[in-house]
Structure formats: C-alpha cells, structure tokens
Amino acid sequence: MHSILILGGGKSSTYLIDYLSDTCQNKDRKLILADLDEKAALEKLKNRPNTFAKSLDVSDPEKRRSLIQESDLVISMLPAFMHPTIAKDCLDLGKHFFSASYESEDLKKMASEIGEKGLFFLNECGLDPGIDHMSAMKIIDEAKEKGHQITSFKSYCGGLLAPESEDNPWKYKFTWNPRNVVLAGQGTSRYIEKGDLKFIPYHQLYKRLESIHFEGLGDFDGYANRDSLSYRKVYGLENIPTLLRGTLRRAGYCKAWNVFVQLGMTDDSFEVNFPENSTLRDFINAFLPYDPQLSVEEKLGVLIQDLDFPTFEKLQWLGFFSDRKLPKTSGSPASLLQAILEIDWALGKEDRDMIVMQHLFELETDQGKEILTSSLACFGEDSTYTAMAKTVGLPLAIAVDLFLDGKIKLSGLHLPILPEIYLPILEELEKREIVFQEKSEFQP
C-alpha cells in the first residue's frame, strides 16, 4: 500500500485533497492530511476510506520527520520558505517529494543526491508555475519538431474574478495570498525584447503595460514579472530574441494601483504608528505634501498628474477620502494597506474566481510568420472550490497519481517540462475543463 502525506490543508488544497482521497478508494493507497488544525483537516477528508487527519506543527522536527517516515511520498502545500526543510527531510528519509512552488536554490543543491538515491522530486507543478510550463512546452516541442523557429514568446497569467463577481470598481478580490498581491513586483523586472535586455524598476512597473485580449472576456492589463530571463534556459529557448512572462489584471487596475506605489503605501521596509482613531484619509494624507490651502483630493491630483476619474473612483470606493477608521494603526505601510484591502477585497461566499492565462508565440515557418495565441479561462464554483485551488491542486494531484501508477518513470529533481510528465497531465486536465484554445494566423 502506498502512503501519501499532504502537509498543509489551506485554500489551494481542496481539489488536491479530493482527487487523491478518491484514488484511495479504488487503489491500494492511504492518505494522511497533516495540518495545524486537525478538525479542519478531518472535514476536508469527508470520511473517505483510507484517509486520515493528523495535527502537525511543522516547526516540531521530531513529529514532522516521524510522519514523513511513515509515508512513501510527501506533498508540501506549506508556505514556500518551508519547502527546503521538508525536501531535506524527504531526502534524508528516502521519500519522494512534490510541490507546486518554485524550485529554490536550496533544492537545486540537493539535485545530485536526489538522483543518486533514485528519488523523484517534482516542483513547479501547479498553476503559475506549472500549467504555464506544461502548456508552453507542448507548443515549443511541437514547433521544434516541425523545424519552426520561435522568435517571440510572451506568457501572461492572472487570478481574477469571474465577470459576474466583478462587483467593485477594481474588478478584483483576493483569491490567493493578500501579502503577495500587495508586495507584487517589488524589485526590478527583467526581460528581453527583440534582442535587447529590458529592465523595469518597481516605480515604473505599473505604467509599462501590454493590453491582452480574451475572446468573450474583454481586455486585461499585462505587466512584467520579476525575472523572465531565467526561462530562456528552462524552456530551451536560449537564443530567443523576445521572452516575457507577466501578470494579468483587469484594464484600469494597474493605473490605480500605481497611485499606492508612487505614494509609497506599498513599502514594507519601515514601520508607521498612527493614533488609535486615525482614518483612511489620514493614512493617504501622511504620504502627501503639507499644504494648508488644498484638500487631500486636490493634493493627490497635483502629485499624481495622470489621475483620472476611474482611478479616483477606485480610491474613493475603498474609503480613502472618508472618515472610515483604519483597521490597523501600526506596522509597515504595506501591512496597513493590506489590512484595509482584506476587508474590501474579501471573496464572498457566492463569489466565483477566474484564472486567465495566455501564451503569445511568433514563429518563423515555411508559410511565413505565424502568430499563435493559446488561451485558458478557468472558472471557480464558489469561494471554497475556486479556480485557483483547481489549477494549483489538480496538476499536482494528477502528477502524484501518475507517478504512483508507474506512468512517470523518472528519478531526480524535475520541473514538468518533459513530455513524459506534461502530456498525460494536460490530457487529464482537459477532462476537467482546463483547456487551452489555440488560434493561429499567418503573415506572409
């Protein structure tokens, strides 16, 4: 009997838990879900046969390693900083390791030992990273097989709201870690365009946008992710003239978010302390110059010269020009902004989220220049069974299932960029309505 251990039963785990729990009923397997909250873990398992909930504080090495020792394969759904610790435990104890998160430098250092021990470690097998790799590699490998040259590859992804749930001017609510949303893009973004290296510092990021269109869903703003250059090697496109990976938001979001960036309200590097009864108006005013004649609104208009009505409306909707009380008065500016947004951008019980992803390829072919667009739109069911949980959890669950069934016969440290991994996963995802629509046009 194979024993699967899932560490962490958070928001992204619902589909992963359901899929693997169901396999325990008709395959010789058992599943242990270990979480800080044992009762919540038990509820997620829904009394399915051969499934067990355990309470686990991952900072307790003895108990953690004991649970890992009992298992054949470990899936870490813990925060990313914990993965190297869990991976090291798995390496020491001779267990296979899976995660949806980025492959860290710490994991890369373990690569030779993972291979020597005949273990299989798979990372970046979720949404972004994950489905993006798999769907892109399918197109890249097919193009190379035909002898076509890829001259440009741009890939964008966003976790957003289904159109019927876009009931605020931002057309946005939190569908994943709020802190990551508030701190998104900090640092300098790097990509390559027509052979020229390009760098976008944080204070310019939300101005440098590309408009991305989805059939039936309309227009989105795309902005560059922090590091696109490393993907030239990952995708085997070392000499490609144009490569950019980016994030999608609804059109207009980035212009409004840029107000917070320009003012310094997303800064996480210093602490502020406001008096107990401070308002959101006081918070934004603290980042504006002193002027005895001008109101907060007027000062903002002077400082942010391209401030238009749709942007003003978004800030007004959040209450920045009102006497609404600050939910938190001490911490970094970013943490105060996060506390405000967690109230206003909370996903309602009936809200449905949406994942949108688009790959844009330019290829040199015998018929001329081909523009190939591959688009995915995936919708959640409700605030528990979200599109985010579906697209993060299902690829990982399918990979585990395939591996335990002996259909992935690999060892070593891997990303899902080999046909042996990505083809059967994409095939299985299509059965669950995670399907890319491809459109192609030629320019002679």
C-alpha positions in Angstrom: 0.0 0.0 0.0 1.4 3.4 -1.0 1.1 6.1 1.7 0.7 9.8 0.6 1.3 12.6 3.1 -0.1 16.1 2.4 1.4 18.8 4.6 -1.0 21.7 4.8 -4.7 21.9 4.0 -5.1 25.5 3.1 -7.2 27.2 0.4 -5.2 25.9 -2.5 -5.5 22.2 -1.3 -9.3 21.5 -1.8 -9.1 19.8 -5.3 -5.8 18.1 -4.5 -7.2 16.5 -1.4 -10.5 15.5 -3.1 -8.7 14.0 -6.1 -6.1 11.9 -4.1 -8.7 10.9 -1.5 -10.9 9.5 -4.3 -7.9 7.4 -5.6 -7.6 5.8 -2.1 -11.0 4.2 -2.6 -10.1 2.2 -5.7 -6.3 1.9 -5.5 -4.1 0.4 -2.8 -3.3 3.7 -1.1 -3.8 5.7 2.1 -3.7 9.4 2.5 -2.7 11.4 5.6 -3.5 15.1 5.7 -1.4 16.9 8.3 -2.4 20.4 9.3 -2.2 22.7 12.3 -6.0 22.4 12.5 -6.8 18.7 12.7 -10.5 19.3 12.8 -10.4 21.3 9.6 -8.3 18.6 8.0 -10.8 15.9 9.0 -13.7 17.9 7.5 -11.8 18.2 4.2 -11.3 14.4 4.0 -15.1 13.9 4.3 -14.8 10.5 6.0 -13.5 8.8 2.8 -12.0 5.4 3.2 -8.2 5.1 3.8 -7.9 8.8 4.7 -6.6 10.1 8.0 -6.2 13.6 9.6 -3.3 14.5 11.8 -2.4 17.5 13.8 1.0 18.9 13.0 3.1 21.8 13.9 5.7 21.7 11.2 8.2 23.5 13.5 8.3 20.3 15.6 11.1 18.4 13.7 10.6 15.1 15.6 6.9 14.8 14.9 7.3 16.1 11.3 10.0 13.6 10.4 8.0 10.8 12.1 5.1 11.5 9.8 7.3 11.7 6.7 9.0 8.4 7.8 5.5 6.7 7.7 4.9 7.8 4.1 6.1 6.9 0.6 5.5 10.3 -0.9 5.2 13.8 0.5 3.3 16.8 -1.0 4.1 20.1 0.6 1.3 22.7 0.5 3.1 24.7 3.2 4.4 28.3 2.7 7.3 28.3 0.2 10.0 29.0 2.8 9.2 25.6 4.4 9.8 23.5 1.2 13.6 23.2 1.6 13.2 21.9 5.1 10.6 19.3 4.1 12.6 18.4 1.0 15.7 17.8 3.1 13.7 15.5 5.4 12.4 13.6 2.4 16.0 13.3 1.0 17.3 12.0 4.4 14.5 9.6 4.9 14.3 8.4 1.2 10.9 9.7 0.3 9.6 11.3 -2.9 8.7 15.0 -2.8 6.1 17.1 -4.7 5.3 20.8 -4.6 3.5 23.5 -6.7 6.1 26.1 -5.7 9.2 27.4 -7.4 12.3 25.3 -7.3 14.6 27.1 -4.9 18.4 27.3 -4.9 18.3 25.1 -1.8 16.5 22.3 -3.7 18.9 22.7 -6.7 21.8 21.9 -4.3 20.2 18.6 -3.5 19.8 17.5 -7.1 22.7 15.1 -7.4 21.9 13.4 -4.1 18.2 13.1 -5.1 19.3 11.3 -8.3 21.8 9.1 -6.5 19.1 7.9 -4.2 16.7 7.2 -7.0 14.1 9.6 -5.6 11.7 11.7 -7.7 11.3 15.3 -6.6 8.8 17.4 -8.7 8.4 21.2 -8.2 6.5 23.9 -10.0 3.6 21.6 -10.8 0.7 23.9 -10.0 -0.7 26.9 -11.9 1.9 29.5 -12.4 4.4 27.9 -12.1 3.0 24.6 -13.5 0.3 24.7 -16.1 2.2 27.6 -17.8 5.3 25.4 -18.2 3.3 22.4 -19.4 1.1 24.2 -22.0 4.1 26.3 -23.3 6.4 23.3 -23.6 3.8 21.4 -25.6 3.8 24.2 -28.2 7.6 24.7 -28.0 8.3 21.0 -28.5 5.8 20.7 -31.4 7.3 23.8 -33.1 10.9 22.4 -32.8 9.7 19.0 -34.2 8.3 20.8 -37.3 11.6 22.8 -37.7 9.9 26.1 -36.9 11.9 28.9 -35.2 10.4 30.6 -32.2 11.3 34.3 -32.3 9.0 35.6 -29.6 7.2 34.1 -26.6 5.1 36.1 -24.1 3.1 34.5 -21.4 0.6 36.1 -19.0 -1.4 34.7 -16.1 -3.8 36.2 -13.6 -6.0 35.1 -10.7 -9.1 37.3 -11.0 -12.9 37.3 -10.6 -15.5 35.7 -12.9 -17.3 38.5 -14.7 -20.5 38.2 -12.5 -18.5 38.7 -9.3 -16.7 41.8 -10.5 -18.9 44.0 -8.3 -16.4 46.7 -7.3 -14.6 49.3 -9.4 -11.3 47.5 -9.1 -12.9 44.3 -10.5 -10.6 42.4 -8.1 -10.7 40.5 -4.8 -8.1 38.3 -3.1 -8.1 34.8 -4.5 -4.7 34.0 -3.0 -2.2 35.3 -0.5 -3.0 39.0 0.1 0.5 39.9 1.2 1.9 38.6 -2.1 -0.6 40.8 -4.0 0.3 43.9 -2.0 4.1 43.4 -2.5 3.9 42.2 -6.1 6.5 43.4 -8.5 8.9 44.9 -5.9 12.5 44.9 -7.1 13.4 45.2 -10.8 11.7 43.2 -13.6 13.9 41.8 -16.4 13.0 40.5 -19.8 14.3 40.5 -23.4 12.7 42.2 -26.4 14.0 41.9 -30.0 17.4 41.0 -28.6 17.6 44.0 -26.2 17.7 43.4 -22.5 15.0 45.4 -20.7 14.7 46.3 -17.0 11.7 47.9 -15.3 12.2 49.3 -11.8 9.3 49.0 -9.4 8.3 52.6 -9.7 7.7 52.2 -13.5 6.2 48.7 -13.5 2.5 49.6 -13.4 3.0 52.1 -16.2 4.7 49.6 -18.7 1.6 47.6 -19.7 0.6 45.5 -22.6 -3.1 45.1 -23.4 -4.1 41.4 -23.6 -7.5 40.4 -25.1 -9.5 37.2 -24.3 -12.4 36.2 -26.5 -15.7 36.8 -24.6 -14.0 38.3 -21.6 -12.5 41.5 -22.9 -9.3 43.4 -22.2 -6.7 42.9 -19.4 -3.5 44.8 -18.4 -0.4 42.7 -18.5 2.7 43.7 -16.6 6.1 42.0 -16.4 7.0 39.5 -13.7 10.3 40.0 -11.9 12.5 37.6 -13.8 11.7 36.4 -17.3 15.3 35.8 -18.4 15.8 32.6 -16.5 13.0 30.9 -18.5 15.1 31.0 -21.7 17.1 28.1 -20.3 14.1 26.4 -18.7 12.2 26.3 -22.0 15.3 25.5 -24.1 15.0 28.9 -25.9 18.5 30.3 -25.0 18.7 32.4 -28.2 15.1 33.7 -28.4 15.1 37.4 -29.2 11.9 38.2 -27.2 10.7 36.5 -24.0 8.5 38.0 -21.3 6.4 36.5 -18.6 3.8 38.7 -16.9 0.7 39.0 -14.6 -2.8 40.0 -15.7 -5.2 42.4 -14.1 -8.4 43.9 -15.4 -7.9 47.0 -17.6 -7.6 50.1 -15.3 -6.4 48.2 -12.2 -2.7 48.9 -12.7 -3.2 52.6 -13.2 -5.0 52.9 -9.8 -2.6 50.5 -8.0 0.3 52.7 -9.3 -1.0 55.5 -7.1 -0.2 53.4 -4.0 3.2 52.6 -5.5 4.0 56.2 -6.3 3.0 57.5 -2.8 5.0 54.7 -1.1 2.0 53.0 0.5 3.2 49.5 -0.6 6.5 50.0 1.2 7.3 47.1 3.6 10.7 48.4 4.8 9.7 50.7 7.7 7.1 51.0 10.5 4.4 53.6 11.0 2.4 54.4 14.0 -0.9 56.3 13.7 -3.1 57.5 16.6 -5.9 55.0 17.5 -8.8 56.8 15.8 -6.9 57.5 12.6 -8.8 57.3 9.3 -8.0 56.1 5.8 -8.0 59.8 4.8 -5.3 60.4 7.5 -3.3 57.4 6.1 -3.2 58.6 2.5 -2.6 62.2 3.6 0.5 61.1 5.5 2.1 60.4 2.1 1.1 63.7 0.6 2.9 67.1 1.0 1.6 69.6 3.6 -0.5 72.3 2.1 -2.8 74.5 4.3 -4.9 75.5 1.3 -5.5 72.2 -0.6 -7.7 69.2 0.4 -6.4 65.6 0.3 -8.1 65.1 -3.1 -6.5 68.3 -4.5 -3.1 67.4 -3.3 -3.4 63.9 -4.8 -4.4 65.5 -8.1 -1.3 67.7 -8.0 1.1 64.9 -7.1 -0.4 62.2 -9.4 -0.7 64.2 -12.6 -2.4 61.5 -14.7 -5.1 60.9 -12.0 -8.4 60.4 -13.9 -11.9 59.8 -12.7 -11.9 55.9 -13.0 -8.7 55.9 -10.8 -10.2 58.4 -8.4 -13.3 56.3 -8.1 -11.4 53.2 -7.2 -9.6 55.0 -4.3 -12.9 56.6 -3.3 -14.6 53.3 -3.2 -12.0 52.0 -0.7 -12.8 54.9 1.6 -9.5 56.9 1.2 -11.4 60.2 1.1 -13.7 59.4 4.0 -13.5 59.2 7.8 -13.5 55.4 7.8 -11.3 54.1 10.6 -8.0 52.4 9.8 -8.4 48.7 10.8 -4.8 48.6 11.9 -2.7 51.6 13.0 0.8 50.2 13.5 3.1 48.3 11.1 4.6 48.9 7.6 2.6 51.0 5.1 2.2 47.8 3.1 0.7 45.9 6.1 -1.8 48.7 6.8 -2.9 48.8 3.2 -3.2 45.0 3.2 -5.5 45.2 6.4 -7.8 47.7 4.5 -7.9 45.6 1.3 -8.5 42.3 3.2 -11.9 43.8 4.3 -12.9 45.2 0.9 -11.4 42.6 -1.4 -12.6 39.6 0.6 -14.0 36.8 -1.6 -17.7 36.5 -0.7 -19.2 33.1 -0.1 -21.0 33.1 -3.5 -18.2 34.8 -5.4 -16.6 32.8 -8.3 -13.0 33.4 -9.2 -11.4 33.0 -12.6 -7.9 32.1 -13.9 -6.8 33.5 -17.2 -3.6 32.6 -19.0 -2.4 33.4 -22.4 0.7 32.4 -24.4 1.6 34.6 -27.4 4.1 33.0 -29.8 5.7 34.3 -33.0 7.2 31.6 -35.2 9.1 31.6 -38.5 7.7 28.8 -40.6 7.7 27.7 -44.3 4.4 29.6 -44.8 5.7 32.8 -43.3 5.4 34.3 -39.8 2.9 32.5 -37.6 1.2 34.3 -34.7 0.0 31.6 -32.3 -2.2 32.5 -29.3 -3.1 29.9 -26.7 -5.6 31.0 -24.1 -7.1 29.4 -21.0 -10.0 30.7 -18.9 -11.0 28.6 -15.9 -13.8 29.4 -13.5 -14.3 28.5 -9.9 -17.5 27.1 -8.4 -17.6 29.2 -5.2 -15.3 30.6 -2.5 -14.1 27.1 -1.5 -13.9 25.3 -4.8 -12.0 28.1 -6.5 -10.4 28.2 -10.0 -7.1 29.0 -8.1 -7.4 25.8 -6.0 -8.4 23.8 -9.1 -5.5 24.9 -11.2 -2.9 24.7 -8.4 -4.1 21.4 -6.9 -5.2 19.3 -9.8 -1.9 19.2 -11.8 -0.1 18.2 -8.6 -2.6 15.5 -7.7 -2.5 14.1 -11.3 1.3 14.0 -11.2 1.2 12.1 -7.9 -1.4 9.7 -9.3 0.6 9.0 -12.5 3.9 8.5 -10.6 2.4 6.1 -8.1 0.8 4.2 -11.0 4.2 3.9 -12.6 3.3 6.0 -15.6 6.0 8.6 -14.8 9.2 6.5 -14.6 11.8 9.2 -13.7 14.1 10.0 -10.8 16.0 13.1 -9.8 14.9 16.8 -9.4 12.4 17.8 -12.1 10.0 20.5 -13.4 7.1 19.5 -15.5 8.8 20.3 -18.8 9.4 16.8 -20.2 6.7 15.2 -22.4 6.6 12.2 -20.1 5.3 14.5 -17.4 3.3 17.2 -19.1 1.4 15.2 -21.9 -0.6 12.9 -19.5 -1.2 15.7 -17.1 -2.6 18.1 -19.8 -4.7 15.2 -21.1 -6.2 14.6 -17.7 -6.7 18.4 -17.1 -8.7 18.7 -20.3 -11.2 16.1 -18.9 -11.7 18.6 -16.1 -12.4 21.6 -18.3 -8.9 23.1 -18.0 -8.5 23.5 -21.8 -6.4 25.9 -23.9 -8.0 27.4 -27.0 -5.4 27.9 -29.8 -5.7 30.5 -32.5 -3.2 30.9 -35.4 -2.7 33.4 -38.1 0.0 33.8 -40.8 1.7 36.9 -42.0 3.3 36.0 -45.4 
